[in-house]
């Protein structure tokens, strides 16, 4: 799970990366945190999409949004 401390650390490491003052270990940490952040974001979007329901205006039937492959 991504929390505010991790986001703050991602931003700190990005600033160092941008200024070319990042160490190899920090770069590995940055890549790992970034990967974790992206996965958490994807999961959040997927959960939001799975919770969407569509109501048919004519029949009043509520359907869940279908997932595409």
Protein Blocks (a to p, Z undefined) as FASTA:
>chain_A
ZZfklmmmmmmmmmmmmnopacfklmmmmmmmmmmmmmmmmmmmmmmmmmpccddfklop
acdddddZZ
